[in-house]
Amino acid sequence: MTRFFVTAVAALISLNTYSQALNTLTATEKKEGWKLLFDGKDLKGWHAYNGKTPGSAWLIEDGAIKLNVPERAGNKAKNGGDIVIDDVINGDFEFKAEWKVSKYANSGIFFFVQESPTYKNMHDTGLELQVIDDKIYEGAKENTHRASDFFGVANARLREGNPQGEWNKIHFIVKRAN
């Protein structure tokens, strides 16, 4: 089984490794087969969905990937777009990440994405783990669009997530049926 520490993806999403130095793996994690998907320095190993270089709105800030978006509801980043890792992940995998969002951020971490000109948008092909400021949906009856939910599929949270500006952790294992 492949194991991944992700440290990135989306609207002031900052994904970090846990208690050790930012964007590093311990000797034990390396021995266990963990792979770091972001080094905390640059976007090497990442590209724009169905493209090449990530948009200029993607920044590295304090060892995390950040999408530079104005903090007003409904605003979008200029020259942002979706980014994906260069590696193709097949088979079973384990995934850990930490993320936090700014006010009104609405983004996600996508899995099982297929890059093809047939699909204009990444969200047309993959499963999204919602990364969002829950205040956007405050008072809404539905419950599959909040932070850490699998968007439109399932409320995956066992507890409430931390609010905007605070770190959230995710960890899950994917085992595909044979």
Residue frames as a rotation matrix with the C-alpha (Angstrom) as fourth column:
MET 1
0.584 0.811 0.000 0.00
0.811 -0.584 0.000 0.00
0.000 0.000 -1.000 0.00
THR 2
-0.381 -0.658 0.649 1.31
0.618 -0.704 -0.351 3.43
0.688 0.267 0.675 -0.91
ARG 3
0.293 0.416 -0.861 1.15
0.920 -0.367 0.136 6.08
-0.260 -0.832 -0.490 1.81
PHE 4
-0.154 -0.276 0.949 1.00
0.659 -0.744 -0.110 9.81
0.736 0.608 0.297 1.15
PHE 5
-0.128 0.098 -0.987 1.53
0.716 -0.679 -0.161 12.93
-0.686 -0.727 0.017 3.20
VAL 6
0.114 0.173 0.978 0.01
0.835 -0.550 0.000 15.73
0.538 0.817 -0.208 1.21
THR 7
-0.298 -0.228 -0.927 0.85
0.719 -0.692 -0.061 19.21
-0.628 -0.685 0.370 2.02
ALA 8
-0.877 -0.100 -0.470 -1.21
-0.141 -0.882 0.450 21.19
-0.460 0.461 0.759 -0.38
VAL 9
-0.714 0.532 0.455 -4.14
0.632 0.209 0.747 22.08
0.303 0.820 -0.485 -2.49
ALA 10
-0.050 0.886 0.461 -6.54
0.835 -0.216 0.505 25.00
0.547 0.410 -0.729 -2.65
ALA 11
0.310 0.353 0.883 -8.03
0.222 -0.930 0.294 28.24
0.925 0.105 -0.366 -1.40
LEU 12
-0.076 -0.524 0.848 -5.67
-0.857 -0.400 -0.324 29.16
0.510 -0.751 -0.419 1.39
ILE 13
0.980 0.129 -0.150 -5.56
-0.052 0.899 0.435 25.53
0.191 -0.419 0.888 2.08
SER 14
0.027 -0.985 0.171 -2.42
-0.918 -0.092 -0.386 24.88
0.396 -0.146 -0.906 3.91
LEU 15
0.933 0.234 -0.274 -1.63
-0.142 0.938 0.317 21.23
0.331 -0.256 0.908 4.35
ASN 16
0.088 -0.937 0.339 1.25
-0.913 -0.212 -0.348 20.41
0.398 -0.279 -0.874 6.66
THR 17
-0.128 -0.209 -0.970 2.85
0.221 0.947 -0.233 17.36
0.967 -0.244 -0.075 8.16
TYR 18
0.696 0.618 -0.367 2.18
0.431 0.049 0.901 16.89
0.574 -0.785 -0.232 11.82
SER 19
0.963 -0.153 -0.222 4.49
0.129 -0.464 0.876 17.59
-0.237 -0.872 -0.427 14.77
GLN 20
0.079 -0.990 0.118 7.87
0.820 0.132 0.556 17.27
-0.566 0.053 0.822 13.08
ALA 21
-0.622 -0.390 -0.679 9.44
-0.019 -0.859 0.511 19.97
-0.783 0.331 0.527 10.92
LEU 22
0.342 0.816 -0.467 7.17
-0.491 -0.268 -0.829 21.22
-0.801 0.513 0.309 8.15
ASN 23
0.800 0.154 -0.580 7.07
-0.600 0.208 -0.772 19.12
0.002 0.966 0.259 5.00
THR 24
-0.404 -0.896 -0.186 9.44
-0.860 0.441 -0.258 16.41
0.313 0.056 -0.948 6.09
LEU 25
0.701 0.518 -0.490 9.13
-0.305 0.839 0.452 12.74
0.645 -0.167 0.746 6.85
THR 26
0.393 -0.561 0.729 10.72
-0.822 0.142 0.552 11.05
-0.413 -0.816 -0.405 9.82
ALA 27
-0.654 -0.692 -0.308 13.01
-0.755 0.621 0.208 8.07
0.047 0.368 -0.928 9.28
THR 28
-0.692 0.473 0.546 10.22
0.064 0.793 -0.606 5.82
-0.719 -0.384 -0.579 10.57
GLU 29
0.365 0.870 -0.332 7.68
-0.288 -0.234 -0.929 7.28
-0.885 0.435 0.165 8.13
LYS 30
0.047 -0.435 -0.899 10.10
-0.998 -0.055 -0.025 6.75
-0.039 0.899 -0.436 5.25
LYS 31
-0.898 -0.411 0.156 10.67
-0.420 0.907 -0.031 3.15
-0.128 -0.094 -0.987 6.36
GLU 32
-0.375 0.852 0.365 6.89
0.144 0.443 -0.885 2.63
-0.916 -0.279 -0.289 6.53
GLY 33
-0.493 0.095 0.865 6.61
0.848 0.274 0.453 3.76
-0.194 0.957 -0.216 2.89
TRP 34
0.483 0.670 -0.563 5.19
0.514 -0.738 -0.438 7.27
-0.709 -0.078 -0.701 3.29
LYS 35
-0.342 -0.517 0.785 5.75
0.929 -0.312 0.199 9.63
0.141 0.797 0.587 0.36
LEU 36
-0.252 0.183 -0.950 5.75
0.366 -0.891 -0.269 13.42
-0.896 -0.416 0.158 0.73
LEU 37
0.225 0.448 0.866 3.71
0.965 0.023 -0.262 15.10
-0.137 0.894 -0.427 -2.02
PHE 38
0.759 0.003 0.651 4.90
0.181 -0.962 -0.206 18.65
0.625 0.274 -0.731 -1.29
ASP 39
0.000 -0.903 -0.429 8.31
0.850 0.226 -0.475 19.78
0.527 -0.365 0.768 -0.03
GLY 40
0.505 0.286 -0.815 7.20
0.761 -0.594 0.263 23.15
-0.408 -0.752 -0.517 1.41
LYS 41
-0.329 -0.772 -0.544 9.43
0.307 -0.632 0.711 25.09
-0.893 0.067 0.445 -0.98
ASP 42
-0.685 0.087 -0.724 7.99
-0.662 -0.490 0.567 24.97
-0.305 0.867 0.393 -4.49
LEU 43
0.360 0.926 0.114 5.37
-0.710 0.351 -0.611 23.30
-0.606 0.139 0.784 -6.67
LYS 44
-0.550 -0.591 -0.590 7.76
-0.813 0.540 0.217 20.74
0.190 0.599 -0.778 -8.13
GLY 45
-0.975 0.212 0.062 5.70
0.197 0.962 -0.189 17.60
-0.100 -0.172 -0.980 -8.72
TRP 46
-0.092 0.970 -0.224 2.49
0.447 -0.161 -0.880 19.58
-0.890 -0.181 -0.419 -9.38
HIS 47
-0.963 -0.132 0.237 0.86
0.270 -0.414 0.869 20.90
-0.017 0.901 0.434 -12.55
ALA 48
-0.526 0.824 -0.208 -2.33
-0.764 -0.566 -0.309 22.62
-0.372 -0.003 0.928 -13.67
TYR 49
-0.054 0.614 0.787 -5.24
0.104 0.788 -0.607 20.28
-0.993 0.049 -0.106 -14.36
ASN 50
0.619 0.235 0.750 -5.03
0.694 0.283 -0.662 19.37
-0.368 0.930 0.012 -18.07
GLY 51
0.935 -0.309 0.173 -2.11
-0.180 -0.835 -0.520 21.77
0.305 0.455 -0.837 -18.34
LYS 52
0.178 -0.960 -0.215 1.46
0.474 0.275 -0.837 22.46
0.863 0.047 0.504 -17.41
THR 53
-0.800 -0.600 0.007 2.56
0.312 -0.425 -0.850 25.15
0.513 -0.678 0.527 -14.96
PRO 54
-0.084 0.768 -0.635 0.25
0.987 -0.021 -0.157 26.00
-0.134 -0.641 -0.756 -12.02
GLY 55
0.513 0.388 0.766 -1.34
0.537 -0.841 0.067 29.46
0.670 0.377 -0.640 -12.26
SER 56
-0.431 -0.796 0.425 0.50
0.221 -0.550 -0.806 32.40
0.875 -0.254 0.413 -10.70
ALA 57
0.245 0.590 0.769 -2.12
-0.680 -0.460 0.570 32.72
0.691 -0.663 0.289 -7.93
TRP 58
0.877 -0.037 -0.479 -0.65
0.293 0.832 0.472 29.57
0.381 -0.554 0.740 -6.35
LEU 59
0.300 -0.754 0.584 1.92
-0.667 -0.603 -0.437 30.62
0.682 -0.258 -0.684 -3.75
ILE 60
0.110 -0.322 -0.940 4.12
0.661 0.730 -0.173 28.95
0.742 -0.603 0.293 -1.17
GLU 61
0.090 0.002 0.996 3.66
-0.528 -0.848 0.049 30.63
0.845 -0.530 -0.075 2.20
ASP 62
-0.006 -0.188 0.982 5.08
-0.994 0.109 0.015 29.40
-0.110 -0.976 -0.188 5.52
GLY 63
-0.840 -0.479 0.254 5.79
-0.449 0.877 0.169 25.96
-0.304 0.028 -0.952 4.03
ALA 64
-0.247 0.838 0.486 2.25
0.386 0.546 -0.744 25.50
-0.889 0.004 -0.458 2.70
ILE 65
-0.801 0.119 0.587 0.54
0.564 -0.181 0.806 25.85
0.202 0.976 0.078 -0.64
LYS 66
-0.312 0.694 -0.649 -1.85
0.337 -0.558 -0.758 28.79
-0.888 -0.455 -0.060 -0.75
LEU 67
-0.243 0.344 0.907 -4.21
0.928 -0.191 0.321 30.01
0.284 0.919 -0.272 -3.43
ASN 68
-0.897 -0.165 -0.411 -4.22
0.300 -0.909 -0.289 33.80
-0.326 -0.382 0.865 -3.31
VAL 69
-0.257 0.905 0.340 -7.93
0.745 -0.038 0.666 34.72
0.616 0.424 -0.664 -3.18
PRO 70
-0.667 0.096 0.739 -9.37
-0.356 -0.912 -0.203 38.02
0.655 -0.398 0.642 -1.88
GLU 71
-0.898 0.288 -0.334 -11.25
0.440 0.556 -0.705 37.47
-0.018 -0.780 -0.626 1.41
ARG 72
-0.521 0.835 -0.176 -14.75
-0.755 -0.547 -0.363 38.32
-0.399 -0.056 0.915 0.24
ALA 73
-0.104 0.561 0.822 -17.56
0.058 0.828 -0.558 35.86
-0.993 -0.010 -0.119 -0.38
GLY 74
0.789 0.532 0.309 -17.76
0.256 0.173 -0.951 34.75
-0.559 0.829 0.000 -4.00
ASN 75
0.502 -0.664 -0.553 -14.32
-0.807 -0.590 -0.025 36.02
-0.310 0.459 -0.833 -5.03
LYS 76
0.924 -0.271 0.271 -12.12
0.344 0.898 -0.274 33.86
-0.170 0.346 0.923 -7.20
ALA 77
0.111 -0.968 -0.224 -8.37
0.196 -0.199 0.960 33.83
-0.974 -0.151 0.167 -7.71
LYS 78
0.805 -0.009 -0.593 -7.08
-0.554 -0.370 -0.746 35.42
-0.213 0.929 -0.303 -10.86
ASN 79
0.200 -0.712 -0.673 -4.84
-0.701 0.375 -0.606 32.93
0.684 0.593 -0.424 -12.71
GLY 80
-0.117 -0.151 0.982 -5.45
-0.886 0.461 -0.035 30.13
-0.448 -0.874 -0.188 -10.21
GLY 81
0.227 0.308 -0.924 -7.16
-0.747 0.664 0.037 27.02
0.625 0.681 0.381 -11.54
ASP 82
0.923 0.156 0.352 -6.95
-0.345 0.739 0.579 23.51
-0.169 -0.656 0.736 -10.17
ILE 83
-0.050 -0.970 -0.239 -3.63
-0.957 0.115 -0.266 21.80
0.285 0.215 -0.934 -9.55
VAL 84
0.954 0.299 -0.009 -2.81
-0.291 0.933 0.210 18.09
0.071 -0.197 0.978 -9.40
ILE 85
0.236 -0.901 0.365 0.21
-0.433 0.238 0.869 15.98
-0.870 -0.363 -0.333 -8.52
ASP 86
-0.099 -0.391 -0.915 2.34
-0.995 0.062 0.081 14.66
0.025 0.918 -0.395 -11.38
ASP 87
-0.935 -0.313 0.167 2.27
-0.331 0.939 -0.091 11.09
-0.129 -0.141 -0.982 -10.05
VAL 88
-0.027 0.914 -0.406 -0.56
-0.685 0.279 0.673 8.74
0.728 0.296 0.618 -10.95
ILE 89
-0.638 -0.115 0.761 -1.79
-0.722 0.434 -0.540 6.78
-0.268 -0.894 -0.360 -7.94
ASN 90
0.010 0.607 -0.794 -3.12
-0.606 0.636 0.478 3.30
0.796 0.476 0.374 -8.66
GLY 91
-0.244 -0.072 -0.967 -4.22
0.411 0.895 -0.171 0.70
0.878 -0.439 -0.189 -6.16
ASP 92
0.625 0.461 -0.630 -4.65
0.727 -0.049 0.685 0.99
0.285 -0.886 -0.366 -2.43
PHE 93
-0.347 -0.779 0.522 -3.31
0.336 -0.623 -0.707 4.02
0.876 -0.070 0.478 -0.58
GLU 94
0.249 0.306 -0.919 -3.25
0.964 -0.173 0.203 5.78
-0.097 -0.936 -0.338 2.76
PHE 95
-0.087 -0.158 0.984 -3.50
0.488 -0.867 -0.097 9.56
0.869 0.472 0.153 2.94
LYS 96
0.184 0.109 -0.977 -2.76
0.934 -0.330 0.139 12.10
-0.307 -0.938 -0.162 5.70
ALA 97
-0.362 -0.316 0.877 -2.91
0.567 -0.822 -0.062 15.87
0.740 0.474 0.477 5.52
GLU 98
-0.231 0.331 -0.915 -3.51
0.771 -0.511 -0.380 18.98
-0.594 -0.793 -0.137 7.55
TRP 99
-0.466 0.132 0.875 -5.37
0.671 -0.591 0.448 21.98
0.576 0.796 0.187 6.16
LYS 100
-0.278 0.498 -0.821 -6.86
0.618 -0.562 -0.550 25.28
-0.736 -0.660 -0.151 7.18
VAL 101
-0.101 0.342 0.934 -8.85
0.925 -0.314 0.215 27.85
0.367 0.886 -0.285 5.27
SER 102
-0.988 -0.139 -0.063 -9.29
0.151 -0.952 -0.266 31.58
-0.023 -0.272 0.962 5.28
LYS 103
-0.375 0.894 -0.247 -12.62
-0.084 -0.298 -0.951 33.36
-0.923 -0.335 0.186 5.63
TYR 104
0.452 0.769 -0.452 -15.09
-0.604 -0.109 -0.790 32.34
-0.656 0.630 0.415 2.86
ALA 105
-0.600 -0.708 -0.373 -12.64
-0.771 0.387 0.506 29.82
-0.214 0.591 -0.778 1.34
ASN 106
0.559 0.741 0.371 -14.28
-0.504 0.660 -0.557 27.06
-0.658 0.124 0.743 -0.68
SER 107
-0.082 -0.674 -0.734 -12.08
-0.970 0.222 -0.096 24.36
0.228 0.704 -0.673 -2.12
GLY 108
0.847 0.380 0.371 -11.27
-0.469 0.862 0.190 20.69
-0.248 -0.335 0.909 -1.89
ILE 109
-0.442 -0.886 0.138 -8.80
-0.732 0.445 0.515 17.85
-0.518 0.127 -0.846 -2.14
PHE 110
0.517 0.689 -0.507 -9.69
-0.852 0.356 -0.384 15.61
-0.084 0.631 0.771 -5.07
PHE 111
-0.409 -0.559 0.722 -9.06
-0.425 0.816 0.391 11.90
-0.807 -0.147 -0.571 -5.51
PHE 112
-0.194 0.264 0.945 -9.40
0.574 0.812 -0.110 9.58
-0.796 0.521 -0.309 -8.55
VAL 113
0.374 0.276 -0.885 -9.19
-0.385 -0.822 -0.419 12.50
-0.844 0.498 -0.201 -11.01
GLN 114
0.189 -0.265 0.946 -8.88
0.821 0.572 -0.003 11.66
-0.540 0.777 0.325 -14.72
GLU 115
-0.155 -0.298 -0.942 -7.02
-0.255 -0.909 0.330 14.21
-0.955 0.291 0.065 -16.82
SER 116
-0.455 0.095 0.886 -8.46
0.813 0.450 0.369 14.32
-0.363 0.888 -0.281 -20.31
PRO 117
-0.991 0.123 -0.051 -9.62
-0.132 -0.884 0.448 17.01
0.010 0.451 0.893 -22.75
THR 118
-0.409 0.889 -0.206 -13.00
0.452 0.394 0.800 15.27
0.793 0.234 -0.563 -22.47
TYR 119
0.395 0.495 -0.774 -13.30
0.911 -0.105 0.399 16.71
0.116 -0.863 -0.492 -18.96
LYS 120
0.255 -0.246 0.935 -13.08
0.195 -0.934 -0.299 20.49
0.947 0.258 -0.190 -18.76
ASN 121
0.283 -0.038 0.958 -13.24
-0.813 -0.540 0.219 20.53
0.509 -0.841 -0.183 -14.96
MET 122
-0.755 -0.633 -0.172 -11.42
-0.402 0.654 -0.641 18.40
0.518 -0.415 -0.748 -12.45
HIS 123
-0.645 0.540 0.540 -14.57
-0.564 0.141 -0.814 18.10
-0.516 -0.830 0.214 -10.36
ASP 124
0.303 0.751 -0.586 -16.29
-0.952 0.263 -0.156 16.32
0.036 0.606 0.795 -13.26
THR 125
0.216 -0.321 -0.922 -14.06
-0.418 0.823 -0.384 13.27
0.883 0.468 0.043 -12.77
GLY 126
-0.611 -0.652 -0.448 -13.05
0.121 0.482 -0.868 12.85
0.782 -0.585 -0.216 -9.12
LEU 127
0.443 0.641 -0.627 -14.25
0.728 0.152 0.669 12.58
0.524 -0.753 -0.399 -5.56
GLU 128
-0.131 -0.458 0.879 -13.82
-0.072 -0.880 -0.469 15.78
0.989 -0.125 0.082 -3.53
LEU 129
-0.076 0.024 -0.997 -12.98
0.987 0.141 -0.072 16.00
0.138 -0.990 -0.035 0.13
GLN 130
0.612 0.467 0.639 -14.50
0.466 -0.865 0.186 19.37
0.639 0.184 -0.746 0.98
VAL 131
-0.414 -0.716 -0.563 -12.13
0.907 -0.379 -0.185 22.06
-0.081 -0.587 0.806 2.30
ILE 132
-0.096 0.598 0.796 -14.26
0.452 -0.687 0.570 25.06
0.887 0.414 -0.204 3.16
ASP 133
-0.967 0.038 0.251 -15.13
-0.226 -0.582 -0.782 27.75
0.116 -0.813 0.571 5.66
ASP 134
-0.668 0.730 -0.141 -18.32
0.737 0.676 0.006 26.15
0.100 -0.100 -0.990 7.05
LYS 135
-0.489 0.502 -0.713 -19.84
0.149 -0.758 -0.635 29.60
-0.859 -0.417 0.296 7.60
ILE 136
-0.871 0.162 -0.463 -20.68
-0.491 -0.291 0.821 29.56
-0.001 0.943 0.333 3.87
TYR 137
-0.496 0.690 -0.527 -23.28
0.064 0.634 0.771 26.82
0.866 0.348 -0.358 4.53
GLU 138
-0.994 0.101 -0.044 -24.34
0.035 -0.087 -0.996 28.02
-0.104 -0.991 0.083 7.97
GLY 139
-0.379 0.925 0.005 -28.00
-0.587 -0.237 -0.774 27.18
-0.715 -0.296 0.633 8.50
ALA 140
-0.256 0.269 -0.929 -28.26
-0.892 0.305 0.334 24.91
0.373 0.914 0.161 5.44
LYS 141
0.577 0.588 0.567 -30.17
-0.756 0.647 0.098 21.65
-0.310 -0.485 0.818 5.92
GLU 142
0.839 -0.285 -0.465 -28.00
-0.082 0.777 -0.624 19.45
0.539 0.562 0.628 3.69
ASN 143
0.743 -0.566 0.358 -24.94
-0.475 -0.069 0.877 17.95
-0.472 -0.821 -0.320 5.32
THR 144
0.584 -0.572 0.576 -22.59
0.657 0.749 0.079 16.70
-0.477 0.333 0.814 2.58
HIS 145
0.552 -0.385 0.739 -20.95
0.502 -0.555 -0.664 20.00
0.666 0.738 -0.113 1.61
ARG 146
0.932 -0.207 0.298 -19.22
-0.359 -0.650 0.670 20.94
0.055 -0.731 -0.680 4.82
ALA 147
0.115 -0.993 0.028 -15.54
-0.968 -0.118 -0.222 20.72
0.224 -0.001 -0.975 5.76
SER 148
-0.692 -0.585 0.423 -14.16
-0.640 0.768 0.017 17.17
-0.335 -0.259 -0.906 5.48
ASP 149
0.328 0.821 0.468 -17.32
-0.256 0.554 -0.792 15.79
-0.909 0.140 0.392 3.84
PHE 150
-0.758 -0.354 0.548 -17.06
0.436 0.350 0.829 13.93
-0.486 0.867 -0.111 0.57
PHE 151
-0.740 0.411 -0.532 -18.84
-0.475 -0.880 -0.019 16.59
-0.476 0.238 0.846 -1.49
GLY 152
-0.122 0.842 -0.526 -22.38
-0.986 -0.044 0.158 15.56
0.109 0.538 0.836 -2.41
VAL 153
-0.189 -0.032 -0.982 -21.72
-0.274 0.962 0.021 11.97
0.943 0.273 -0.190 -1.35
ALA 154
0.366 0.249 -0.897 -21.32
0.659 0.611 0.439 11.54
0.657 -0.752 0.060 2.39
ASN 155
0.668 -0.198 0.718 -20.88
-0.610 -0.699 0.375 13.34
0.428 -0.688 -0.587 5.65
ALA 156
0.369 -0.636 -0.678 -17.54
0.238 0.770 -0.592 11.80
0.898 0.057 0.435 6.53
ARG 157
-0.345 -0.559 0.754 -16.88
-0.527 -0.549 -0.649 13.65
0.776 -0.621 -0.105 9.76
LEU 158
-0.129 0.240 -0.962 -16.90
0.690 0.719 0.087 11.90
0.712 -0.652 -0.259 13.08
ARG 159
0.006 0.117 -0.993 -16.74
0.831 -0.554 -0.060 15.27
-0.557 -0.824 -0.101 14.83
GLU 160
0.947 0.318 -0.046 -17.07
0.255 -0.831 -0.494 18.90
-0.195 0.456 -0.868 13.86
GLY 161
0.200 -0.900 0.387 -14.08
0.858 -0.029 -0.513 20.37
0.473 0.435 0.766 12.06
ASN 162
-0.269 -0.382 -0.884 -12.12
0.742 -0.668 0.063 23.32
-0.614 -0.639 0.463 13.34
PRO 163
0.740 0.637 -0.216 -13.28
0.390 -0.668 -0.633 26.74
-0.548 0.384 -0.743 12.11
GLN 164
0.733 -0.452 0.509 -11.53
0.382 -0.345 -0.857 28.89
0.563 0.822 -0.080 9.51
GLY 165
0.427 -0.688 0.586 -8.02
-0.660 -0.681 -0.318 29.85
0.618 -0.251 -0.745 10.54
GLU 166
0.189 -0.338 0.922 -7.46
-0.823 0.458 0.337 26.68
-0.536 -0.822 -0.192 12.60
TRP 167
-0.651 -0.565 -0.507 -5.76
-0.749 0.587 0.307 23.44
0.124 0.580 -0.805 11.50
ASN 168
0.585 0.759 0.287 -7.77
-0.739 0.644 -0.198 20.35
-0.335 -0.097 0.937 10.60
LYS 169
-0.619 -0.772 0.146 -6.33
-0.658 0.611 0.440 16.86
-0.429 0.176 -0.886 10.12
ILE 170
0.630 0.731 -0.261 -7.51
-0.771 0.548 -0.324 14.13
-0.094 0.406 0.909 7.79
HIS 171
-0.649 -0.746 0.150 -6.33
-0.714 0.665 0.217 10.53
-0.262 0.034 -0.964 7.60
PHE 172
0.502 0.822 0.269 -7.93
-0.655 0.564 -0.502 7.74
-0.565 0.076 0.822 5.66
ILE 173
-0.641 -0.636 0.430 -7.17
-0.261 0.707 0.657 4.47
-0.722 0.308 -0.619 3.93
VAL 174
0.291 0.680 -0.673 -8.45
-0.923 0.014 -0.385 3.49
-0.253 0.733 0.632 0.49
LYS 175
-0.677 -0.383 0.629 -8.68
-0.195 0.917 0.348 -0.21
-0.709 0.113 -0.696 -0.31
ARG 176
-0.245 0.559 -0.792 -10.11
-0.969 -0.176 0.175 -0.94
-0.041 0.810 0.585 -3.72
ALA 177
0.466 0.499 0.731 -12.19
-0.421 0.851 -0.313 -4.07
-0.778 -0.162 0.607 -4.32
ASN 178
-0.650 -0.749 0.125 -10.46
-0.296 0.402 0.867 -6.67
-0.700 0.527 -0.483 -6.48
